[in-house]
């Protein structure tokens, strides 16, 4: 076990030794001159020998103090270099965690824009639907859906989640070209177990909204459900924001005007103590601007 003197006193001594001036050390460290003098005295008492000679209005290092100062200066330089390397490594890589739906329907198509704006930074995208554990995982920032908030995390709303049935134009044409909400009870639904189905059906005034036990394709993310709908395999319950390009380009259509919400949103989340990290702030500003641009396009 190391027999170290109080590290606060060591830090004060190193600054005072560099300047050979207690007042200058106090200014550097944001302390009072009296506090510097006290910490140096504490260290001298611990060591049992003087490190400075006190003379009128000035201090000078003793031989022992000078020898200690040289070694400490090298040690502090090594510590500074070690942490500088860690800071550089941290600033050179941004790791983002998000869900399959957000990544595959919107985010992955735009992430290259952030990379182009910051070519000196590597960006790593981790895709999965499990919530990120920032204490255990090497993740800087995450995009997650839910109602929030989450303890210990700063959560910024990116956009609110709504949903409505969608299908391919060909599917709609094969089933008459126009539908009523009650028709959904007889048509193939994609992921009928989705809790959004009964909610939407109730809002649409359909009396028998429980469709969870119906046969049909059951997929694990909206990203897959939207692609299945474009393939003509049925009607999927989708969020218009994610499929705006496919709607605009005619790969998907919305048979109904009704759009519902259950209070969910997509959030940008980051640990409280990391919110001011420059690379995270740059990413947050870029992401919010990109989403605002697309939301504005929907207005």
Secondary structure, 3 states (H helix, E strand, C coil): CCCCCCHHHHHHHHHHHHHCCHHHHHHHHCCCHHHHHHHHHHHHHHHCCCCEEEECCEEEECHHHHHHHHHHHHHHHHHHHHHHHHHHHHHCEEEEEECHHHHHHHHCCCHHHHHHHCCCCEEEEEECCCCCCCCCCCCCEEEEEECCCCCCEEEEEEEEEEEEEEECHHHHHHCCCCCCHHHHHCCCECCCCCHHHHHHHHHCCCCCCCCCCCCCCCCCCHHHHHHHHHCCCCEEEECHHHHHHHHHCCCCECCCCCCEEEEEEEEEEEEHHHCCCHHHHHHHHHHHHHHHHHHHHHC
